[in-house]
Amino acid sequence: MQSTTEMPARSLGTLPALRGSVIRPEDAAYDRARAVFYGGIDKRPAAIVRVADVADVQRVVAMARDGDHELAVRSGGHSIAGHGTTNGGVVLDLRDMAKVEIDAVACTAWVETGATALQVTKAAAEHGLVVGFGDSGSVGVGGITLGGGIGFLVRKHGLTIDSLLAAELVTADGRHLHTDAERYPELFWAIRGGGGNFGVVTRLKFRLHELKQFTGGVLVLPAPRHCHSERRREAPRHCHSERRREAPRHCHSERRREAPRCCHSERRREAPEARNRTRPGREAPLPG
Ligand SMILES: Cc1cc2nc3c(=O)[nH]c(=O)nc-3n(C[C@H](O)[C@H](O)[C@H](O)COP(=O)(O)OP(=O)(O)OC[C@H]3O[C@@H](n4cnc5c(N)ncnc54)[C@H](O)[C@@H]3O)c2cc1C
């Protein structure tokens, strides 16, 4: 906690009355603080500001705007393109703004954008409720929501943005706005999939859904022994794709009509010996 914070190298200016903290290149915590999820991204910001509240966000936005500094906004740090960090600019790091407030009666949640998908999922699950994020719990709620958000519940409840009811954000001119379907509706439309291009989103309001039961895990279907890759040499020749021409004619899908009737899956029940006997309304052939 600092009251007035001198900004580092390249004279970035000052951040008066900051409640959060500033991490500079000379600080021991710098390398850890600048790291993002993907190891190949190795940018060196001039400063990382870990904001504590909306006023801090406004201060950082004003400082970056007035000083013409590149500003990278970071929630979970999972951007594949490395947009959550910058070389020589300022990182506005939301990780310490991660409050999750669940209203189990109204089935809604207000979530600060520094929370991870896992934090929200766990808090909602205590009430048997859920909002669909992606397949990874450490992804930031800020980034995944602003990008659309697709995950295991997409067929049941849609994208993450389909559950978004409202948002609060700091715009480039420093205002803190509440947006939803009625207030600033075009802004609300834009942030649902438009990424971080319209302001720094500080809170998101989600509709929560009941999820009484789910089944998860990996499903592996049994394969015939000769289909196991390590045993491909033992497979009948016509199973090797590069040898398909040598396969019996009826194995080629484009020649299925030429296959014996018993090979057509939809007619398998009619296989030669059983055919006339099983068909209702037909007399079974007399013996002899
Ligand atoms: C392991 C892994 C698994 C993933 N799985 C899925 C998945 O299943 N489904 C899916 O849809 N996506 C998935 N993603 C993609 C992920 O949702 C995006 O990369 C997302 O942008 C990451 O968000 P973040 O907050 O963690 O990243 P960050 O790097 O912090 O931010 C990403 C971008 O969003 C902007 N941003 C973040 N927070 C804010 C904010 N509060 N206000 C304004 N702008 C902001 C940043 O400026 C940056 O451009 C996955 C990514 C990874 C690495």
The ligand as an SDF file (V2000), in Angstrom:
LIG
                    3D

 53 58  0  0  0  0  0  0  0  0999 V2000
   -4.7510  -23.1570  -21.3810 C   0  0  0  0  0  0  0  0  0  0  0  0
   -5.8020  -22.2940  -22.0530 C   0  0  0  0  0  0  0  0  0  0  0  0
   -7.0650  -22.8140  -22.2370 C   0  0  0  0  0  0  0  0  0  0  0  0
   -8.0550  -22.0470  -22.8550 C   0  0  0  0  0  0  0  0  0  0  0  0
   -9.3010  -22.5860  -23.0140 N   0  0  0  0  0  0  0  0  0  0  0  0
  -10.2820  -21.8280  -23.5410 C   0  0  0  0  0  0  0  0  0  0  0  0
  -11.6140  -22.3390  -23.6620 C   0  0  0  0  0  0  0  0  0  0  0  0
  -11.8810  -23.4860  -23.3230 O   0  0  0  0  0  0  0  0  0  0  0  0
  -12.5680  -21.5410  -24.1750 N   0  0  0  0  0  0  0  0  0  0  0  0
  -12.2840  -20.2470  -24.5690 C   0  0  0  0  0  0  0  0  0  0  0  0
  -13.2060  -19.5540  -25.0080 O   0  0  0  0  0  0  0  0  0  0  0  0
  -11.0360  -19.7400  -24.4960 N   0  0  0  0  0  0  0  0  0  0  0  0
  -10.0350  -20.4920  -23.9900 C   0  0  0  0  0  0  0  0  0  0  0  0
   -8.7630  -19.9910  -23.9190 N   0  0  0  0  0  0  0  0  0  0  0  0
   -8.4830  -18.6470  -24.4620 C   0  0  0  0  0  0  0  0  0  0  0  0
   -8.6720  -17.6020  -23.3720 C   0  0  0  0  0  0  0  0  0  0  0  0
  -10.0400  -17.5060  -23.0490 O   0  0  0  0  0  0  0  0  0  0  0  0
   -8.2060  -16.2420  -23.9090 C   0  0  0  0  0  0  0  0  0  0  0  0
   -6.8410  -16.2930  -24.2020 O   0  0  0  0  0  0  0  0  0  0  0  0
   -8.5020  -15.1490  -22.9050 C   0  0  0  0  0  0  0  0  0  0  0  0
   -8.3240  -13.8910  -23.5270 O   0  0  0  0  0  0  0  0  0  0  0  0
   -7.6090  -15.2460  -21.7000 C   0  0  0  0  0  0  0  0  0  0  0  0
   -8.0540  -14.3730  -20.7310 O   0  0  0  0  0  0  0  0  0  0  0  0
   -7.0960  -13.9380  -19.5440 P   0  0  0  0  0  0  0  0  0  0  0  0
   -7.7900  -12.8930  -18.7630 O   0  0  0  0  0  0  0  0  0  0  0  0
   -6.6180  -15.1410  -18.8210 O   0  0  0  0  0  0  0  0  0  0  0  0
   -5.8390  -13.3680  -20.3540 O   0  0  0  0  0  0  0  0  0  0  0  0
   -5.0970  -11.9480  -20.3440 P   0  0  0  0  0  0  0  0  0  0  0  0
   -3.8220  -12.2200  -21.0660 O   0  0  0  0  0  0  0  0  0  0  0  0
   -5.0140  -11.3730  -18.9930 O   0  0  0  0  0  0  0  0  0  0  0  0
   -6.0390  -11.0550  -21.2150 O   0  0  0  0  0  0  0  0  0  0  0  0
   -6.3240  -11.4130  -22.5390 C   0  0  0  0  0  0  0  0  0  0  0  0
   -6.8510  -10.2280  -23.3220 C   0  0  0  0  0  0  0  0  0  0  0  0
   -8.0500   -9.7160  -22.7630 O   0  0  0  0  0  0  0  0  0  0  0  0
   -7.8870   -8.3630  -22.3870 C   0  0  0  0  0  0  0  0  0  0  0  0
   -8.4680   -8.2150  -21.0510 N   0  0  0  0  0  0  0  0  0  0  0  0
   -8.3670   -9.0950  -20.0450 C   0  0  0  0  0  0  0  0  0  0  0  0
   -9.0400   -8.6550  -18.9850 N   0  0  0  0  0  0  0  0  0  0  0  0
   -9.5690   -7.4740  -19.3260 C   0  0  0  0  0  0  0  0  0  0  0  0
  -10.3670   -6.5220  -18.6460 C   0  0  0  0  0  0  0  0  0  0  0  0
  -10.7500   -6.7220  -17.3830 N   0  0  0  0  0  0  0  0  0  0  0  0
  -10.7450   -5.4020  -19.2960 N   0  0  0  0  0  0  0  0  0  0  0  0
  -10.3580   -5.1990  -20.5660 C   0  0  0  0  0  0  0  0  0  0  0  0
   -9.6070   -6.0580  -21.2620 N   0  0  0  0  0  0  0  0  0  0  0  0
   -9.2100   -7.1890  -20.6460 C   0  0  0  0  0  0  0  0  0  0  0  0
   -6.4020   -8.1100  -22.3630 C   0  0  0  0  0  0  0  0  0  0  0  0
   -6.0730   -6.8280  -22.7090 O   0  0  0  0  0  0  0  0  0  0  0  0
   -5.8910   -9.0860  -23.3980 C   0  0  0  0  0  0  0  0  0  0  0  0
   -5.9880   -8.5310  -24.6810 O   0  0  0  0  0  0  0  0  0  0  0  0
   -7.7490  -20.7290  -23.3190 C   0  0  0  0  0  0  0  0  0  0  0  0
   -6.4550  -20.2200  -23.1630 C   0  0  0  0  0  0  0  0  0  0  0  0
   -5.4960  -20.9880  -22.5320 C   0  0  0  0  0  0  0  0  0  0  0  0
   -4.1160  -20.4320  -22.3650 C   0  0  0  0  0  0  0  0  0  0  0  0
  1  2  1  0
  2  3  1  0
  2 52  2  0
  3  4  2  0
  4  5  1  0
  4 50  1  0
  5  6  2  0
  6  7  1  0
  6 13  1  0
  7  8  2  0
  7  9  1  0
  9 10  1  0
 10 11  2  0
 10 12  1  0
 12 13  2  0
 13 14  1  0
 14 15  1  0
 14 50  1  0
 15 16  1  0
 16 17  1  0
 16 18  1  0
 18 19  1  0
 18 20  1  0
 20 21  1  0
 20 22  1  0
 22 23  1  0
 23 24  1  0
 24 25  2  0
 24 26  1  0
 24 27  1  0
 27 28  1  0
 28 29  2  0
 28 30  1  0
 28 31  1  0
 31 32  1  0
 32 33  1  0
 33 34  1  0
 33 48  1  0
 34 35  1  0
 35 36  1  0
 35 46  1  0
 36 37  1  0
 36 45  1  0
 37 38  2  0
 38 39  1  0
 39 40  1  0
 39 45  2  0
 40 41  1  0
 40 42  2  0
 42 43  1  0
 43 44  2  0
 44 45  1  0
 46 47  1  0
 46 48  1  0
 48 49  1  0
 50 51  2  0
 51 52  1  0
 52 53  1  0
M  END
$$$$
